[in-house]
Amino acid sequence: MNLPTLIRSEARLLLPTYERQPVFFTRGRGVYLWDAKGKRYLDFLSGIGVNALGYRHPAIQATLKRQAARLIHVSNLFFHEFQAELAQRLTRISGLDRAFFCNSGTEAWEGALKLARALARAENNNGHKAKWRILALENSFHGRTFGSLATTGQAKYRHPFAPLVPGVDFVAFNIWTICSATLIPASARFAWRLFRAKVAFAQ
Ligand SMILES: Cc1ncc(COP(=O)(O)O)c(C=O)c1O
C-alpha cells in the first residue's frame, strides 16, 4: 500500500469529514514515527493527546498479546475483570469518586452535560424549573455529537447542524466575572458588551 493509492481509496470510500496531512505512517517506536518511505518524525501530537503512550512499548505489547489470547471485549451487560481496577487507578489519579467509561471525547462531554442537568434537577427536587443553561467557552471544541456541537464556541462547527441543544451561553476564557454575570441571562449581554468596550478601550 502506498500514499497515492490510500488517498484515492479514502476519497472514494470515506465521508470527507477530515482533511488529512499527506503522510502515511507505517510504524512507530517510543516518541518516533516512520512514514512509508522510511522518513522519521518526532511525534509531538500523540494522536492529539489521545493514547499518549508512545509506540511499541514492551509492557503494552505484552499486555495486549496476553489479553487478546484470553478475552478482549464483552458487553457491559456483564462484569469484566479489569473495569473496577482501571476505575480505581483513574479515581486515584483524578481525586474523583467514580469513573464513567465511554468510547470518545465527545461522549465524555455528553456525559458531563447530562450529569450537570441531572444534578440540577435533583437539587431542585425533580422539579421542572431546574437550572438547565450551560456556560461554554468561546473558541472551544468539544466534539461532533449534538450536545458537544451546541457547546462548541466556533460558529463554523455549529451552524451547519442547527438547531442544536438550546440554552448555551458563550464567554471568553478565564474571565470569571463575566462567567458569573452570564449565568444571569438578562444581564449577561449587557455585562459582556460593557466588558468588551472596556477591553477595546484599554487596548
Ligand atoms: C478538545 C477536544 N475535545 C473533544 C474532542 C472530541 O473527542 P472525540 O473525537 O474522541 O469524540 C476533541 C477531538 O478532537 C478535542 O480536540
The ligand as a Gaussian input file, in Angstrom:
#p B3LYP/6-31G(d) Opt

LIG

0 1
 C      -10.589000      19.429000      22.832000
 C      -11.369000      18.275000      22.293000
 N      -12.461000      17.867000      22.965000
 C      -13.205000      16.841000      22.497000
 C      -12.876000      16.183000      21.331000
 C      -13.742000      15.042000      20.851000
 O      -13.121000      13.833000      21.034000
 P      -13.529000      12.571000      20.151000
 O      -13.057000      12.851000      18.751000
 O      -12.819000      11.428000      20.811000
 O      -15.019000      12.431000      20.227000
 C      -11.750000      16.565000      20.606000
 C      -11.403000      15.892000      19.342000
 O      -10.639000      16.349000      18.542000
 C      -10.980000      17.641000      21.095000
 O       -9.886000      18.055000      20.412000

